[in-house]
Amino acid sequence: MRTVDVDGAQLAYRVDGHGPALVLVHAGIADMRMWEPLVGLLDHRFTVVRYDMRGHGETTYGPGECSDVDDLGALLDALEIESCVLVGASFGGLVALAFAAAHPERVERLVVIDAPLPGHEWSERMGEFFAAENAAVEAGRVEEAVQLNVELWVGSAEPDVRELVAEMQERAFRLQLEAEPESAGLEPDLSRITMPTTVVMGEHDVQDFIAIAHRLADELPHAVLECVPRAAHLPALERPDAVAALIVSRR
């Protein structure tokens, strides 16, 4: 596993394939392993870059405040990538939005998959989930917290997908309990995101995220909205063929 030293963190990353740069930012319930099925479909068209954010996978980090946007920029600098097609899933989608807003010249095209947005008024269902997850984590019941996440986000997915998500989420919880990164807030200025954007939602995702996808498609000036059938919150893992087609078709 290759790493980049960024302000006390060793960001683990992988590069596959050849062609224009395609950079993948994983979901908060996952790590770079969520992209594996997608990489195999795209590495003949793109140089595919994926990495583990702080608190996930194989990335190591110390105490102190960090910025997911700055980490992404530092990784691109280290790999000498001036601009890219940027894809982010869930929390990684929010990171991608914030990076695109801060550095629009570095993003040729943006693909945002089931991303949250600051200021969204969460439903009662999501409020209950957040409370139950926090209670389980604070009490050290990591397995319970993992199961809550698996059921909510990928409960309708195939067993191998649920098993991988459980493994990635447990890894993230245990890393963050050891040394939770103090991440700077993400407040993307949507008015600065003027590059072509594909907003993707899973057909069976939580209604909050479907509503956010519609809002992004409405507010971003050059956005199209795509729904992936038979997918929940992680379409790139559940239906990599469909997501690969969306990435290729908007080139």
KEKOL-242890 format. One record per atom (N, C-alpha, C): x, y, z. Coordinates in steps of 0.02 Angstrom, whole numbers, plus 32768, in hexadecimal, padded with zeros to 4 digits. Layout:
# residues N
XYZ;...
# end
This chain:
# residues 251
802A7FC48000;800080008000;802C803E8000;8022806A7FD0;804880A77FCD;802880DC7FFA;8050810B8012;8037813F803F;80548182802C;802F81B7803F;804581FC8038;8044821B807D;807A823D8091;807F825E80D2;805E82A280CD;802782AC80F4;800282EB80F3;7FF68301813A;801C83328152;801083508194;8007831B81CA;803782ED81CF;803582BB8205;800D827E81F5;7FEE827B81BC;7FC8823F81A7;7FEC821D816E;7FE681DC816B;7FFD81B68132;7FBF819E810C;7FAD81C280D7;7F7281B180B0;7F8181768082;7F5F813F808E;7F6881038064;7F41810C8024;7F6080F97FEC;7F3E81017FAB;7F5480CA7F7B;7F2E80C57F45;7F3E80977F0E;7F3280BA7ECC;7F5A80A87E9A;7F5280C27E56;7F4F80867E27;7F1D80847DFC;7F15804E7DCB;7F05806C7D87;7F1A80497D53;7F0580597D10;7F2E808F7CEF;7F1280AA7CB8;7F3380DE7C91;7EFF81097C6F;7F1181477C62;7EE381767C42;7ED881B37C6E;7EA481DA7C60;7E9582157C89;7E8982027CD2;7E9782307CFF;7E9182217D47;7E48821E7D5D;7E3881E87D80;7DF781DF7DA0;7E0581D37DEA;7DEC81FE7E15;7DFB81FB7E5C;7DBB81EA7E82;7DC081B87EAE;7D86819C7ED1;7D8C81AA7F1C;7D5881C67F3A;7D5681D67F81;7D1F81AC7FA2;7D3381807FCF;7D05814E7FEA;7CD3816A801C;7CA18142802B;7C6D8153805B;7C87815180A3;7C63817280D0;7C7681728116;7C6E812E8137;7C448103811B;7C3B80C08137;7C6A808D8116;7C9A80A680F0;7CC3807980C7;7D0C809080C9;7D338073809C;7D76808A808D;7D82807D8043;7DC08083802C;7DCC807E7FE4;7DB8803A7FC7;7DAF80087FF1;7D9B7FC67FD7;7D567FC77FB7;7D2D7FF87FC7;7CEA7FFA7FA9;7CEE80047F5D;7D26801E7F44;7D2C802E7EFD;7D467FF37ED4;7D5A7FBD7EF3;7D7C7F877ECF;7D547F707E91;7D137F617E97;7CEE7F4A7E5B;7CED7F7F7E24;7CEB7FBE7E37;7CE87FF47E05;7D2A7FFC7DE2;7D617FF77E06;7DA380007DE9;7DAE7FD07DAF;7D9B7F917DB9;7DA47F5F7D84;7D7E7F6E7D44;7D4B7F987D48;7D247FAB7D0E;7D3D7FEA7CEC;7D6A800F7D0D;7D7E80507CF3;7DC980597CE9;7DF2802B7D03;7E3A80377D00;7E5880317CBA;7E30801B7C89;7E48801C7C44;7E3A805F7C22;7E13808A7C43;7E0380CD7C28;7E2381057C4F;7E2F80FA7C8F;7E46812F7CBD;7E8281177CE6;7EA981477CFC;7ED6813B7D35;7EAC81457D74;7E9C810F7D96;7E6D81117DCD;7E9381177E0F;7E84814C7E34;7EA481597E75;7E6F81527EAB;7E7E812B7EDE;7E5281257F18;7E7D81277F57;7E60813C7F8E;7E8781437FCB;7E5A813B8008;7E7981328042;7E55812E8081;7E59817280A4;7E20818F80B3;7E1F81CC80DB;7E3481BC8123;7E4581F08148;7E5881E7818F;7E1E81C581B4;7E30819681DF;7DFD81728204;7DE0813781DF;7E00812381A8;7DE680ED817E;7E1F80C38163;7E1280838159;7E3F80578134;7E8580558150;7EB680618124;7EFC805A8136;7F1F809D8142;7EFB80D48140;7F198115814D;7F28811D8197;7F63813481A7;7F76814281ED;7F79818D81F7;7F6A81A38234;7F6881EB8241;7F7181F7828C;7F818235829D;7F89824782E3;7F53827882F9;7F5982938335;7F2782C3834F;7F2D8306832A;7EFA832E8333;7EFA83718316;7EC8837782DE;7EB883B682CE;7E8683C3829A;7EA283B58255;7E76839D822A;7E8A838F81E5;7E5183A681B7;7E5F83A58177;7E2E83B88145;7E2C83828110;7DF283648106;7DEC833280D1;7DF78350808D;7DE4838F8083;7DEF83B28044;7E3A83BC8039;7E5D83D2806C;7EA683DC8066;7ECA839A805B;7EB38365807D;7ED283238073;7ECC830E802A;7E918317800D;7E8783047FC8;7EB4832D7F9A;7EB8836D7FA7;7EE483987F7F;7F2D83837F84;7F4283717FC0;7F88835C7FCB;7F96831B7FA6;7F6682EE7FA5;7F6F82AF7F81;7F7682BD7F36;7F4B82E77F1A;7F5082F87ED3;7F93831A7EC4;7FAA83457EF1;7FEB83667EE7;802383327EE6;802183047F15;805682D17F19;805882A57EDB;801E829A7EBD;801A826F7E82;801E82997E41;802982DA7E49;803083087E11;7FF383067DE3;7FB883057E02;7F7983077DDD;7F5E834E7DE0;7F5F83707DA7;7F4883B57DA6;7EFC83BA7DA5;7EDB838C7D81;7E92838C7D7F;7E7B83447D74;7E3B83377D85;7E2382F27D84;7DD882F07D7D;7DBE82B67D6E;7D7882A67D79;7D74828F7DC2;7D4A82AF7DE9;7D4682A27E31;7D0482817E42;7D0982487E64;7CCD82227E77;7CCE82197EC3;7C9682297EE4;7C9182207F2C;7C4F81FF7F3E;7C5381D27F6F;7C1781AD7F86;7C0681C17FCE;7BC781CF7FDB;7BAE81DF801E;7BD98217803D;7BF7820C8077;7C2182428094;7C5882558063;7C738224803F;7CA48235800C;7C8882617FD6;7C47825D7FCA;7C26828A7F9B;7C2682D17FB4;7C1C82DA7FF6;7C20831C8014;7C678338800F;7C99830D801B;7CDF83228013;7CEB83377FCB;7CD283117F9B;7CDB83227F55;7CB983657F44;7C7D83707F5D;7C5B83B07F53;7C8583EA7F6F;7C9D83E17FAC;7CC484167FCC;7D0684237FA6;7D2683EE7F8F;7D6483F67F69;7D5684197F27;7D2184057F04;7D1084247EC4;7CFF846E7ECC;7CDE847F7F04;7CCE84C57F11;7D0C84EE7F21;7D3B84CF7F46;7D7884F37F59;7DAA84F67F20;7DAB84C37EF6;7DDE84BE7EC1;7DBD84AA7E7E;7D9084D37E64;7D6C84BF7E27;7D9984B37DEB;7DD384D37DEB;7E0184CA7DB3;7E2084847DB1;7E1B845F7DE8;7E3A841D7DEC;7E0883E57DDE;7DC983F67DD3;7D9583C37DC9;7D7783CD7D84;7D86839F7D56;7D6A83A37D12;7D2083907D12;7D10835F7D39;7CCC83467D3F;7CC383287D83;7C87832D7D9E;7C7883177DE2;7C4082E37DE0;7C4A82AE7E06;7C16827B7E0E;7C0A82737E59;7BCD82827E6F;7BBC82827EB6;7B86824D7EC2;7B96821C7EED;7B6B81E27EF7;7B4E81E37F3E;7B0D81EE7F44;7AEA81EB7F85;7B0F82127FBB;7B1C82517FAD;7B40827C7FDC;7B11829E800E;7B2982AC804B;7B0482D78079;7B118320806A;7AEC834C8089;7AF983948083;7AF083B480C8;7B1D83E180DB;7B138407811A;7AD1842D8117;7AB084318150;7A7284568154;7A3484308140;7A3D83F28129;7A0283C98119;79DB83B98158;799A83BF8155;796F83AF818E;79608364818D;7983833F81B8;797F82F781B6;793A82DE81CE;792582A881B1;78E5828A81C2;78E7826B8208;78AC825B8221;78A9823A8262;78CE81F78260;78C881D38229;78EB81938223;7936819C822A;795281CF8208;799A81DA820C;79AE81F38250;7984821D826F;7994823482B3;799881FA82E3;796B81CA82DE;796C818F8309;79AA816582FB;79BD815F82BC;79F9813A82AB;7A37815A82CA;7A40819C82C0;7A7A81BE82DA;7A7F81B58327;7A4681BB8349;7A4681B38392;7A59816D83A6;7A3F813B8385;7A4E80F58395;7A9880E68386;7AB180FE834F;7AF780F2833D;7B2581128370;7B1881528381;7B43817483B2;7B42815183F6;7B07813B840B;7B028119844C;7B2B80D8844B;7B2680B38415;7B4B80748411;7B9780808410;7BAD80B083E9;7BF580BE83E5;7C1080D78427;7BEC81058447;7C0381218486;7C0680EC84BD;7BDB80BA84B8;7BDB808384EA;7C0C804C84D8;7C2E805484A0;7C5F8022848B;7C407FE5846A;7C017FEA8457;7BDF7FB18436;7BE97FB883EA;7C267FAD83D4;7C387FB8838F;7C117F8B8360;7C0A7F4C8372;7BE67F1D8347;7B9E7F34833C;7B7E7F4E8370;7B397F678369;7B377FA2833A;7B677FD08342;7B69800B8316;7B757FF782CE;7BA07FC682C3;7BAC7FAD8280;7B6C7F918261;7B497F688288;7B0C7F49826E;7AD77F7E825D;7AD27FB18286;7AA37FE88277;7AB280068233;7AF280118225;7B06803081E6;7AFA800181AB;7B0B7FC381B3;7B017F93817C;7AB77F8F816A;7A8C7F8A819C;7A457F83818E;7A287FC1816D;7A3D7FFC8184;7A21803A8167;7A3A80458120;7A7B803F8116;7A98805580D7;7A97802080A0;7AA27FE180B2;7AA67FAD807E;7A7E7F6F8091;7A497F7980B6;7A217F4080CD;7A037F188095;79F97F37805B;79DB7F148022;7A0F7EF77FF3;7A4F7F018002;7A857EEC7FD5;7A947EA17FDD;7ABE7E887FB1;7AD37E427FB4;7AFD7E357FF2;7AFF7DF6800A;7B247DE78048;7B6D7DFB8045;7B8F7DF3800C;7BD67E048009;7BE17E4F8010;7BB17E777FF8;7BB57EC08000;7BAB7ED28049;7B797EB5806A;7B6D7EC380B0;7BA97EAE80DB;7BC77E7680CB;7C017E5F80F1;7C3C7E8E80EA;7C4A7EA680AE;7C817ED580A3;7C737F1780C6;7C377F3180C1;7C267F7080E3;7C2E7F69812E;7C187F31814A;7C217F258192;7C6B7F2681A5;7C957F07817C;7CDD7F05818A;7CFB7F4B8187;7CE97F708153;7D057FB4814B;7CED7FE28182;7CAC7FDD8193;7C90800981C7;7CAE7FF9820B;7CB67FB9821A;7CD57FA8825B;7D1C7FC2825F;7D427FBC8229;7D867FD78227;7D8580228236;7D5780468216;7D54808E8220;7D4180A08268;7D0F807D8284;7CFC808C82C9;7D37808182F9;7D5B804A82F1;7D92803B8320;7DCB806C8317;7DDB808082D9;7E0E80B282CF;7DFB80F582EF;7DBC810882E6;7DA5814982FF;7D9D8149834A;7D9081108368;7D8E810D83B1;7DD4811483CF;7E0780FE83AA;7E4C810483C1;7E63814D83BD;7E55816D8385;7E6B81B3837B;7E3F81D28346;7E0681ED835C;7DD7820A832C;7DF48249830D;7DF8824C82CA;7E12828882AA;7DE482C482B6;7E0382FE82C3;7DDD833C82CC;7DD8835E8288;7DA5834B8262;7D9F8363821E;7D7F83A8821C;7D9B83D381F1;7D7C841481E6;7D38840B81C4;7D0A843881D1;7CC7843281B5;7CC784398169;7C95841B814B;7C8E841E8102;7C4F844580F1;7C57847E80D3;7C1E84A980BF;7C2884BE8077;7C1B84928047;7C2984A38002;7BFD84DB7FE8;7C1B850A7FC4;7BF685407FA4;7BDF85257F60;7BA185117F5C;7B8884F07F1F;7B8B851E7EE2;7B8B85607EED;7B8D858E7EB4;7BCF858B7E8E;7C0385707EAF;7C45856B7E8E;7C4D85297E67;7C1C84FD7E6C;7C2284BD7E4A;7BFF84C37E06;7C2684D77DD5;7C0B84E57D92;7C2184B17D5E;7C4C84827D72;7C61844F7D43;7C28841C7D37;7C2A83F77D01;7BF683C37CF6;7BF483937D32;7BB983867D4B;7BB0835E7D87;7B7A832A7D7C;7B8A82EC7D90;7B5882B77D90;7B4682A97DD9;7B0782B27DEA;7AEE82A37E2D;7ACD825F7E2A;7AE582307E52;7ACE81EB7E50;7AAD81D97E92;7A7481B77E8D;7A53819E7EC9;7A4081557EBE;7A40812F7EF5;7A2880EA7EF2;79DD80E87EF8;79BD80BE7ED1;797480B97ED1;795980AB7F17;797D80837F3E;7964806E7F80;798880917FB9;79A880C97FAC;79CA80ED7FE2;7996810C8011;79AE8123804A;79858147807B;79688185805A;792981958068;790781CD8046;792B820F804F;794D82198087;797282588092;79A58262805A;79C8822D8048;79FD82338016;79E0823A7FCF;79A7821D7FC4;798582277F84;796F82707F7E;7956828E7FB4;794382D47FB4;798083017FA8;79B882F17FC7;79F583197FBE;7A0D83147F76;7A0A82D87F58;7A1E82D07F12;79F482FD7EE5;79B383007EF0;7988832B7EC8;799B83757ED2;79AA83877F10;79BE83CD7F1D;79FE83DE7EF8;7A3083B27EFB;7A6F83BF7ED8;7A6483C67E8D;7A3B83997E72;7A2E839C7E2A;7A0B83DC7E16;79E183F67E43;79BD84357E36;79EB84727E3C;7A1884707E6D;7A3F84AC7E7D;7A8084B27E56;7A9E847B7E42;7ADD847E7E1D;7ACD848C7DD3;7AED84BD7DB5;7AD884D57D73;7AE284A47D3A;7B1384777D40;7B2184487D0A;7B1E84017D24;7AE783F17D46;7AE083AF7D66;7AAA83877D44;7AB483467D42;7A8083177D2E;7A7682E67D67;7A3982CE7D6F;7A2882A07DA5;7A1F825A7D87;7A3F82297DA7;7A3A81E47D90;7A2781B87DCC;79F9818A7DC1;79E5815B7DF4;79FD81157DE1;7A1F80F37E0F;7A3880B07E02;7A05807E7E1D;79E680577DF2;79B380277E09;79D37FF07E34;79AC7FD77E62;79BF7F9E7E8C;79FE7FAB7EB4;7A067FEA7EC9;7A3F7FFC7EF3;7A2780267F2D;7A4A80217F65;7A3980497FA0;7A6A80837FA5;7A9180867FDB;7ABB80C17FE8;7AFF80BF7FC7;7B1580857FB1;7B58807F7F92;7B5280617F4C;7B3680847F1D;7B2D80687EDA;7B6E80527EB9;7BA680737EC8;7BE680607EA9;7BFC801B7EBE;7BE780067EF9;7BF87FC37F12;7BC17F917F01;7B837FA77F03;7B4A7F7A7EF6;7B3F7F6F7EAB;7B477FA47E83;7B3B7FA07E3A;7B757FC37E16;7BB27FA97E1D;7BEB7FCB7DFE;7BE67FD37DB3;7BC57FA47D92;7BBC7FAA7D4A;7B957FE87D37;7B5F7FF57D5C;7B3580307D4D;7B5B80717D5B;7B8080737D91;7BA580B07DA2;7BDF80BB7D71;7C0180857D5D;7C36808C7D2B;7C1A80A87CEB;7BE080927CD6;7BC180AB7C99;7BB280F67C9F;7B9C810D7CD9;7B8E81537CE3;7BCE817D7CDF;7C0481637CFC;7C4481877CFA;7C5D818C7CB3;7C5981567C8E;7C7281567C4A;7C4681807C1B;7C05817C7C25;7BD7819D7BF6;7BDA81E87BFA;7BF282057C32;7BF5824D7C39;7C3A82697C2A;7C6782417C0C;7CAA825A7BFC;7CA782917BC9;
# end
